[in-house]
């Protein structure tokens, strides 16, 4: 029994030292537009500051490309990777966000002479 308790205490101490990576969150107000991929696996977010973020959805959200969606927010306007879901309006499909990654920022349009 003593070995079990010692092992349990060591495991708890080791777990306290390990901190999970901070999840990336963005404010809903900072999103200019969203574009789903044709295969329903990615959601691209164009941000107000010019950044482009690509979310790798958890699973396939096939109805996303045909219908609008709403964010399912819980008390804040923050949209966090691996913690948020979206609700497709017409079909009712629920899709879970995965991890965000930096997308390619579109090149600025050439200026007219």
JONORSUL-V810838 format. One record per helix or strand of 3 or more residues. SS is the DSSP state (helix for helix, strand for strand). FROM is the first residue (numbers start at 0). TO is the last residue. If there is no record, write none. Layout:
# JONORSUL-V810838
ss=SS from=FROM to=TO
ss=SS from=FROM to=TO
This chain:
# JONORSUL-V810838
ss=helix from=1 to=16
ss=strand from=24 to=26
ss=helix from=27 to=29
ss=strand from=30 to=35
ss=strand from=41 to=46
ss=strand from=51 to=57
ss=helix from=61 to=64
ss=strand from=68 to=71
ss=strand from=77 to=79
ss=strand from=84 to=87
ss=strand from=93 to=101
